[in-house]
């Protein structure tokens, strides 16, 4: 298994541009999570999906952020328009309740820099 | 979910056992204790979890006190690659609100 795959690994964009982050969860996992990590705020849950359906998006900072999961093997997190304060590492993670709560598997993250 | 308290940083000599403490005095009966670690520039990695019995796997051991108000993660023979931030989290494993609340963790530095 290749694990959770995120792309791109690094993204540098100018303020005001649209940014799309991508995630491929582990096959068979029915939960998918998007996290953001900064030095100031640590790891923050943005949104999570169960069986491709968004369950809790209360962590999404504002309307500039949106996330989709069109099928079980793909999810996107979009920021439009991007702002410098969005600079962070964005992690995707997947899990399965069938594993009996054996934790999440995280991707390697996307480091976003908005200049 | 209950909150946890961890020391911000710890040192350990290479080859020795690293014992990382965690206090979770407000833990409820159906909450599990989870441990993750995050090596620099990588995503967090699941280590181990338990409810009330001590647990051991290929990575570590988890010792939970009888009153469940604290626990210790033990890395039996620490190596330089174990340098990371270690997070202790308590949550209801089967909660429908299936998420983890992350604290600041303990930065463990393994010294040669």
Interface residues (C-beta under 8 A of the other chain):
Chain A: X4 X31 X33 X42 X43 X44 X45 X48 X50 X55 X56 X91 X93 X95 X97 X100 X101 X102 X103 X104 X105 X106 X107 X108 X109
Chain B: X32 X34 X36 X41 X42 X43 X44 X45 X46 X49 X93 X94 X97 X98 X99 X100 X102 X103 X104
